[in-house]
Amino acid sequence: MIFEYDARVDALDITLSDGVVTRTLQLDPGTLIDLDAAGTLVSIEVIHPARDWPLADITEGYQLDPEDVAVLESLWGGSEGRPYPFTRERELAPA
């Protein structure tokens, strides 16, 4: 699993395999998944990944290694109180 975070646009790309992407599905306005010809999940792209993105739809809808699921769950921004490693720092509003 390879993670690439682009802080400039606040986007996280998660590569799960080196398969050839044949189609891309949009799960919500900021979550795209890439699939190979057999329907195997190749990668996930999440815009503003600190938000509550549809991780359960991904882990329940596609066959993933349990270790990969555990890593993805540790990165998911949908749980309150959990620090999130990929996020843009918020700018403070002027006083």
C-alpha positions as CSV (number, residue, x, y, z in Angstrom):
1,M,0.0,0.0,0.0
2,I,1.4,3.4,-1.0
3,F,0.1,6.7,0.2
4,E,0.6,10.0,-1.6
5,Y,-0.8,13.1,0.0
6,D,-0.9,16.4,-1.9
7,A,-1.2,19.2,0.7
8,R,-1.6,21.8,-2.0
9,V,-5.0,20.4,-2.9
10,D,-5.7,18.4,0.3
11,A,-6.0,15.1,-1.6
12,L,-4.9,11.6,-0.6
13,D,-4.2,8.8,-3.1
14,I,-4.0,5.3,-1.8
15,T,-2.5,2.7,-4.1
16,L,-3.5,-0.9,-3.1
17,S,-2.1,-2.8,-6.1
18,D,-0.2,-2.4,-9.3
19,G,-3.2,-3.5,-11.4
20,V,-4.2,-1.8,-14.6
21,V,-7.1,0.6,-14.1
22,T,-10.0,0.0,-16.5
23,R,-12.7,2.1,-14.8
24,T,-13.2,4.7,-12.1
25,L,-16.2,5.0,-9.9
26,Q,-17.2,8.0,-7.9
27,L,-18.6,7.0,-4.4
28,D,-19.3,10.5,-3.2
29,P,-18.3,14.0,-4.4
30,G,-14.8,13.6,-3.1
31,T,-14.1,9.9,-3.2
32,L,-13.0,8.0,-6.4
33,I,-12.0,4.4,-6.6
34,D,-10.1,2.7,-9.5
35,L,-10.8,-0.9,-10.5
36,D,-9.1,-3.3,-12.8
37,A,-10.9,-5.4,-15.4
38,A,-11.8,-8.1,-12.8
39,G,-13.3,-5.4,-10.5
40,T,-10.5,-5.6,-8.0
41,L,-9.8,-2.3,-6.2
42,V,-6.5,-0.8,-7.4
43,S,-6.6,2.7,-5.7
44,I,-8.6,5.2,-3.8
45,E,-8.5,9.0,-4.1
46,V,-10.0,11.1,-1.4
47,I,-10.4,14.9,-1.6
48,H,-10.3,16.5,1.9
49,P,-9.5,13.1,3.6
50,A,-10.0,14.3,7.1
51,R,-13.8,14.3,6.4
52,D,-16.1,11.3,6.9
53,W,-15.5,9.5,3.5
54,P,-17.3,6.2,2.6
55,L,-14.7,3.8,3.9
56,A,-17.3,1.2,5.0
57,D,-18.6,1.1,1.4
58,I,-15.1,0.3,0.2
59,T,-14.2,-2.3,2.8
60,E,-17.6,-4.0,2.6
61,G,-17.9,-3.8,-1.2
62,Y,-14.4,-5.0,-2.3
63,Q,-12.2,-7.9,-1.2
64,L,-9.3,-6.4,0.7
65,D,-6.5,-7.9,2.8
66,P,-7.5,-7.6,6.5
67,E,-4.2,-5.8,7.2
68,D,-5.0,-3.3,4.5
69,V,-8.4,-2.7,6.0
70,A,-6.8,-2.1,9.4
71,V,-4.5,0.5,7.9
72,L,-7.3,2.2,6.0
73,E,-9.4,2.3,9.2
74,S,-6.5,3.9,11.1
75,L,-6.4,6.7,8.5
76,W,-10.1,7.3,8.2
77,G,-11.1,10.8,9.4
78,G,-14.7,9.9,10.3
79,S,-14.1,9.1,14.0
80,E,-14.2,11.9,16.5
81,G,-11.1,12.3,18.7
82,R,-8.9,10.4,16.4
83,P,-5.8,12.3,15.2
84,Y,-5.6,12.3,11.4
85,P,-2.2,12.1,9.7
86,F,-3.3,13.6,6.3
87,T,-4.8,17.0,6.6
88,R,-4.2,20.6,5.6
89,E,-3.5,22.9,8.5
90,R,-6.4,25.3,9.0
91,E,-5.6,29.0,8.8
92,L,-6.8,31.1,11.6
93,A,-9.3,33.8,10.8
94,P,-8.1,37.3,11.6
95,A,-9.2,38.6,15.0
